[in-house]
């Protein structure tokens, strides 16, 4: 199995550095509970998009987006010494809506199971989000 590509190594390094700078160095109260979920680079390694999530509503999300837009230059300068490429990748921030999509899918699955005549009891697939199959009510307890 081949090792990680240069792009994957840079994405991992930038994800770690961007998250560390935001968590440790930025003292902007507008950021709130912000998490950098991943960093994705373009194929030519000239741009990196840092995806983030924010705990809160749409107003807090917009406020955090403005704070991140104001901090782009600072964060880029902070990761510049660590990234050893000819050109420093330009940073962009984007909201990561994968979590929202995941919650929507789990809700759809839950509602579909609840609408089944047997309420999903006859399936052996795991409950959404748990990774553990539902307990069989007729089975003996395990030790």
Secondary structure as UniProt FT lines:
FT   HELIX           6..24
FT   HELIX           29..31
FT   STRAND          34..41
FT   TURN            43..44
FT   STRAND          47..54
FT   HELIX           58..80
FT   TURN            81..82
FT   STRAND          90..95
FT   HELIX           98..115
FT   TURN            117..122
FT   TURN            128..130
FT   TURN            137..138
//
